[in-house]
Amino acid sequence: MSEEQQRAKDAHLGLRFWVEFDNNIEVAGFMECTGLSVETETFEYAEGGENTYTHKLPVRTTYGNVTLKRGIDPGQDFFRWYEDCINGNMTRKNISIMIYGPEPNKPAVRRWDLRRAFPVKWTGPDMRAESGAVAVETLELAHEGLIPVSSK
């Protein structure tokens, strides 16, 4: 199946970023992606006799959870993945989040790889008949590492 055919299956054709799961399979376009963050905790050490600063030493690095939002998935793939994890079948996946430029059929301009990700929260859509808004589901993922990958 060509990349265009895969993307045509998704209801959000105007999006400029996609999510890819194991084995380079692009599964979905998303409305929003938040939480791409890395933070290093520090320990401050005050050296005796040195009053102008404290030494800051790295302790550990943590990666923020990544939250993905998209229109409701008719196949419920994300909810089923989360449900499997809840039921003891913890399946971690390597995930890539890719941003595409304005030109079609060009490779991604930036990519972030999440190592050994798994869902920690799924939120269903807010349902308001009067607003006419798109039903949006949210998937929050924990992971063990964030690697920015440059395009060539």
N, C-alpha and C positions, 0 to 999 in steps of 0.2 A: 504494500500500500504506500503510495507516495505521501510526502509531507503535506502537500496541499489537501489530499483526501483526508488525512488524519485531522488536520485543522478544520476542514469543512464540517466535520462531525460535531464540533463544539459550537454552542450557541453564541459565543462571545468572539465573533470574528474580528472585531476592531481592536483587540488587545495587542499590545506590543511585547508581552512577556508570556512565557510558557513554563510549565513544570514538567520535568522528565524524571521518570522512575528508573529503576534498574534496567540494564540492557538497552539504554538509549531509546526508550519508548516514550514519546511525548504523549502525555495523557490529557492535559487540559490547559486551557487558557484561563487566567484568573483576573478578577477585577482589582485585587489589592494583595500586596505582599508586604508584611511588616515584620520587624524583629530581627533583621539581619544584623547581628551585633556580636562583638567579642569584647570581653572586659577582663583585665588582669587586676586581681586583688593585690594590694601592697601592704607591707609591714613597715611602720615607721620606727627607726632606731635612732634615739637621741644619743649622740656621742658625748661623753663627758668632756667639758671644756669647750665644746663647739656650740656657740649660742646663735649662730646666724642661719642655721638650717638643720634639718634632720635628714638622715639617710632614708631613702625609700627603696625597699627591696621587694622584688616580685615574689608573690606567694603561689598563687594558682590562677589559671585562666578559665573563665567560664564562657559559655556560648548561650545567648538568649534564645528562647523559643521563637520559632518562626510561625507566623499566622498567615494563612492563605484564605482568601474569600473569593467565592465564585457563585454563579447562578446555580440553583439546585441541580444536582446530578441525577438524571433519571435512572442510571444504573446503580446508584448508591455505593459506588466503589469505595469512597473514603469512609463512609459510615461502616461498611462491612469490614474494612481493614481495622478500624478502631474497635469494633465489636469483637473481632478475632483476638485482638490484644487484651481486651477486658476478660475474655474467656480463657486466658492462659496460653494462647498461641501467639506469643510475642514475635512478630515478624518485623525486623528492622530492614529499612531500605535505604540505599544511597539515592539521593535526590539532587537534581540539578535545577536551578532556577535561572532561566535565560532571558535576556532582554534582546529584542530584535530592533534594528534600525528601521527607518521609514521605507526603505526599498524592499519589495517582496523578493523572495527566493535568494536572499543573502544569508550568510551564516550569522549566528548570534554575535552581537557586539560585546556582550559581557555575560559571564556565567559565574554562579556561585554553587559550589558543591557542598551538600550537607552529608556528612558521614554517619551511617548507622542511625537514621532518623526513625522515629516511631510516633504515632499520634498520642497526645495526652489530653486532648479536648476536642469535642465536636459540638458545634452549635447549629441548630436548625434555623430556618428563616422566621423572621417576625412576619406575622400574617395580618395584613390590614387591607381589607377589600376596597376601602375608599381611596387609598393612595395610588393604586395602579403601579406600585413599585415592583421590581424584579425580586423574586424569592431568592435570598442569598444564604448559603451555608458557609460555615467557618470551620476550618480545620487547623488546630494548633499542633505543631510538631516539636518535640525535643530531639536533640541530636548530639553527637559526640565531636563535632568539628565542622568548621566553616572554612572553605578554601576558595578564595577568589581566583578565577581562571581567566587569563587574558585571551582575547581572540587573536588569531593570526591573520 
